[in-house]
């Protein structure tokens, strides 16, 4: 399965978002996904299996629990594939960063300074 086929499913994307915050048990993941998507525990397990089988997640036993974590292998491959397209948005993001910095500088220069108002209280 191609990385973007895996990531195309909103449940799997949400699982990865949850795992990006750190390792979680299958039970904790299932609770969140069931509440948000209304799907069964076996369906959540199938999504976790797709993530594992395609290099997006790892699992390790911890007593009776199974703990999942992000595996960056497939994410790195997807990032490498996207690399050839970065030229389309990088200049726009750089221009945006320049405009944000310019706006901050203008606001800072326009703000009244305590030196300008000797009667002001700190």
C-alpha positions as CSV (number, residue, x, y, z in Angstrom):
1,X,0.0,0.0,0.0
2,X,1.3,3.4,-0.9
3,X,2.0,5.8,2.0
4,X,-0.6,8.3,0.8
5,X,-3.2,5.5,0.6
6,X,-2.5,4.8,4.2
7,X,-2.6,8.5,5.1
8,X,-5.7,9.1,3.0
9,X,-7.9,7.6,5.7
10,X,-9.0,10.1,8.4
11,X,-9.0,7.5,11.2
12,X,-5.4,6.5,10.4
13,X,-4.4,10.2,10.2
14,X,-6.0,10.7,13.6
15,X,-4.2,7.7,15.1
16,X,-0.9,9.1,13.9
17,X,-1.7,12.5,15.4
18,X,-2.4,10.8,18.7
19,X,0.8,8.8,18.5
20,X,2.8,11.9,17.6
21,X,2.3,13.0,21.2
22,X,3.9,9.9,22.5
23,X,3.4,6.2,23.0
24,X,-0.1,5.1,23.8
25,X,-1.9,1.8,24.6
26,X,-4.3,0.3,22.1
27,X,-7.0,0.7,24.7
28,X,-6.4,4.5,25.0
29,X,-6.3,4.9,21.2
30,X,-9.5,2.9,20.8
31,X,-11.3,5.0,23.4
32,X,-10.5,8.2,21.5
33,X,-11.2,6.8,18.0
34,X,-14.5,5.2,19.1
35,X,-15.6,8.5,20.6
36,X,-14.6,10.6,17.6
37,X,-15.5,8.2,14.7
38,X,-18.0,5.8,16.3
39,X,-16.3,2.7,15.0
40,X,-15.8,-0.6,16.8
41,X,-12.7,-1.8,18.6
42,X,-12.0,-4.4,15.9
43,X,-12.1,-1.7,13.3
44,X,-9.6,0.4,15.3
45,X,-7.4,-2.6,15.5
46,X,-7.5,-3.0,11.7
47,X,-6.4,0.6,11.3
48,X,-3.6,0.1,13.7
49,X,-2.6,-3.0,11.8
50,X,-2.5,-1.1,8.5
51,X,-0.2,1.5,10.2
52,X,2.1,-1.2,11.6
53,X,2.2,-3.2,8.3
54,X,3.1,-0.1,6.3
55,X,5.8,1.3,8.5
56,X,3.9,4.1,10.3
57,X,3.7,2.6,13.7
58,X,5.4,0.2,16.0
59,X,3.9,-1.9,18.8
60,X,5.5,-3.5,21.8
61,X,3.9,-5.6,24.5
62,X,3.8,-4.3,28.1
63,X,2.3,-6.9,30.2
64,X,-1.2,-7.4,28.9
65,X,-1.2,-4.1,27.1
66,X,0.1,-3.3,23.6
67,X,1.8,0.1,23.3
68,X,1.9,1.9,20.0
69,X,4.4,4.5,18.9
70,X,5.1,6.4,15.6
71,X,7.6,4.7,13.3
72,X,9.1,7.4,11.1
73,X,10.2,5.0,8.4
74,X,7.2,5.5,6.1
75,X,6.9,9.1,7.1
76,X,10.5,9.7,5.9
77,X,9.7,8.0,2.6
78,X,6.6,10.2,2.1
79,X,8.6,13.2,3.0
80,X,11.3,12.3,0.4
81,X,8.6,11.8,-2.3
82,X,7.2,15.3,-1.4
83,X,10.6,16.9,-1.6
84,X,10.4,17.3,-5.4
85,X,7.2,19.4,-4.8
86,X,8.5,21.7,-2.1
87,X,9.6,24.3,-4.7
88,X,6.0,25.1,-5.3
89,X,5.3,26.2,-1.7
90,X,8.6,27.1,-0.2
91,X,8.9,30.5,-1.8
92,X,5.4,31.3,-0.7
93,X,6.1,30.3,2.9
94,X,9.3,32.3,2.8
95,X,7.5,35.4,1.5
96,X,4.8,34.9,4.3
97,X,7.6,34.7,6.9
98,X,9.1,37.9,5.6
99,X,5.7,39.7,5.7
100,X,5.0,38.5,9.3
101,X,8.5,39.7,10.4
102,X,7.9,43.1,8.6
103,X,4.5,43.5,10.4
104,X,6.0,42.7,13.8
105,X,8.8,45.2,13.2
106,X,6.3,47.9,12.1
107,X,4.1,47.3,15.2
108,X,7.2,47.4,17.4
109,X,8.4,50.7,15.9
110,X,4.9,52.2,16.1
111,X,4.3,51.2,19.8
112,X,4.8,54.0,22.3
113,X,8.0,53.6,24.4
114,X,8.2,54.3,28.1
115,X,11.1,56.8,27.3
116,X,8.6,58.9,25.2
117,X,6.1,59.2,28.1
118,X,8.0,60.2,31.3
119,X,4.8,60.3,33.4
120,X,3.8,56.7,32.5
121,X,3.9,54.2,35.3
122,X,5.7,50.9,34.7
